């Protein structure tokens, strides 16, 4: 207009000011106002818009200066009061009220309501009431808006009684409460848990007002929060019957309530129902559902909802992406979590340091330490500063991988970046050092943590105590626990439970129960884990009655037993032989919704098998198959071992067949168990069939397989079959080990086949295998029994030279060989040598030596050994006493002396008596 030489009117300028102010281009208002000044004298409207613009921009000082330099009306003053109240400067705003009065500018209801709202926002209800009453005395009329502001203020402070009084005041002044008044009061009552009063108030509204969607939604939301889904559903139905259509907030509240009550499928169905009702789900609806699906571990459904949101154009914010990705990582859905990160990147959502920390933590949990390092580098490229949580996550990742050096480097780097490690960082590293067995480094970190002034908490206590415990340092763990307790650290249930478990397993029952009593005294509640420790430890110690008392105590406390509890109790009953009670407990599990697991079934099947109740064991195995539980190699081993007590090969084979049909992978471990059980029962033919069956299924036998079968043949006296199996083993390319040779050498030595022993020893050494302690014991015993002193002594000397200590039976064979040859000096030297090596002689050693000295008529040596034997609590055999009597008594006195000696040793008489009897 101006370029055409036309001068816009004041009205046009004011219209332009208003449009810019209301359209978001508020910064242009001062520019246009300055242009207006060159053409026209601004009026009140121009000034009002200018004040409003300055207040919206937060330029309160300029707004104040402007108000005091131009003529302003009541609207302008109300605007500047609003500006200061919006910024929380209500006290300053009251000054303008005085200014209005002084200048003769009228104060109206809007002035009053604006000021009241400012006080209410700051929680200054007393000031709000004071100024309201002051303005009323000055002739200002109160309206429903002002009263509603007060009602809202009182309700937010939780003083609903005061809010109710305001409603009564309204009626007294002839101001009728509107739907907002009632909805605000109902919301206030719900906040303080007065749901009954809130519902009654809604019912009372009927005479004056009709409840609207906000009224119903407020109550529905309140009931949903306290899991009162019955009342919420009734209100929803009443709402629909009344012709009031639920909105997205109503549905979102109901969904949230259903999810909290565990009704995931119903909540999900409600999302579809709201769409049919024409209500479009919003971000809150979808995020509520997604959160519930995450908590339920339903990754697939969660990702489907994410895709639906994207298709519908409902954007997720950074917080939602972070929560979703973090939840998927925690579920172990690592690929899906990475997909969410890629999707977010493709949608140009810029990650922040919180999301990167979640990504690094997740990748560490997935064992992808390289990916975590890459994410950390990406953060640095984007100038995003890692924080203590970021570094703690990557340090934890390094620890899990056993990369202690890298973990320490990460800690060093964070310190260089002026990021102070927190208690979690130190606890993670300390735990890592304990796991690697480096107790000294763990305590160095603990000292560093104390020097840094970090306050110790129960997490650190748990790390330190558990670290010591797992490294076998029980005394130190107990001492540290006491030290922490004396320092006043608030120990939690986990700390107490861990210590109690350790003390029980250590056998220190009184100290364990002291911990349990202390928990009770300090009101540290017993949870299912604590009771499980008590029940498990007492059951393991055979204290079944005490275990049962804790089981019943737990039930009386309202705690629901879990799989661990039931399995422990089932095991306890089985150990007591109370199989009926054990089976009854397994049925109780089913009745409370707990399906017996692999441990439950394995325990029961083993117990029934050992008791000879094969039919019941088979029935349980069939039940196990029906519910889809697949046995593992451990179950297979335990069950076959239990069935072996029946000594019925067909049952063992039937059990083996049944378990493989149930999905047990018939691998080498399973077949080794089968062959071992059959061999132990002497059923080597069937064990050999098992080996053939295994090879036919293209499962390669290993050294353990052949060793089991060779041992079985040797124990059954089938030496030739054992040797044939050995050569079969070699022909199949399976390498024998020292245990293979020891088994064969033992069998051949016992059979006196020493030529074959020599041949086998040569083969062993040709294969680069060297004799161990057992090999030497076998060979020395074998040659000793053949009276081949030369070989046995040579082997003994070689054995000792190589640092091996012969066992007692080996020394006894050597000593017996020398005694038989009447070489008692050498026998005595061996006797002394064995004691120097820490081997304590037994009664057989003394019998051999006494008999040897008796043959040589060496009464003093025989009597000395008899006395020594007596001191050690050993009783001579009849053969030994016979040797003594024949060697040292006259022919007519031998039988009588024999009877007297037997009587003396049974009565454990003093040493001198035996000697005096012989002398007599």
Secondary structure, DSSP 8 states (H G I E B T S, - for coil): -GGGT----HHHHHHHHHHHHHTT-GGGHHHHHHHHHTTS---HHHHHHHHHHHHHTT-HHHHHHHHTTS---HHHHHHHHHHHHHTT-HHHHHHHHHHHHHTT----HHHHHHHHHHHHHTT-HHHHHHHHHHHHHTT----HHHHHHHHHHHHHHT-HHHHHHHHHHHHHTT----HHHHHHHHHHHHHTT-HHHHHHHHHHHTTT----HHHHHHHHHHHHHTT-HHHHHHHHHHHHHTT----HHHHHHHHHHHHHTT-HHHHHHHHHHHHHTT----HHHHHHHHHHHHHTT-HHHHHHHHHHHHHTT----HHHHHHHHHHHHHTT-HHHHHHHHHHHHHTT----HHHHHHHHHHHHHTT-HHHHHHHHHHHHHTT----HHHHHHHHHHHHHTT-HHHHHHHHHHHHHTT----HHHHHHHHHHHHHTT-HHHHHHHHHHHHHTT----HHHHHHHHHHHHHTT-HHHHHHHHHHHHHTT----HHHHHHHHHHHHHHT-HHHHHHHHHHHHHTT----HHHHHHHHHHHHHTT-HHHHHHHHHHHHHTT----HHHHHHHHHHHHHHT-HHHHHHHHHHHHHTT----HHHHHHHHHHHHHTT-HHHHHHHHHHHHHTT----HHHHHHHHHHHGGGT-HHHHHHHHHHHHHTT----HHHHHHHHHHHHHTT-HHHHHHHHHHHHHTT----HHHHHHHHHHHHHTT-HHHHHHHHHHHHHTT----HHHHHHHHHHHHHTT-HHHHHHHHHHHHHTT----HHHHHHHHHHHHHTT-HHHHHHHHHHHHHTT----HHHHHHHHHHHHHTT-HHHHHHHHHHHHHTT----HHHHHHHHHHHHHTT-HHHHHHHHHHHHHTT----HHHHHHHHHHHS-GGGHHHHHHHHHHHHHTT--HHHHHHHHH-
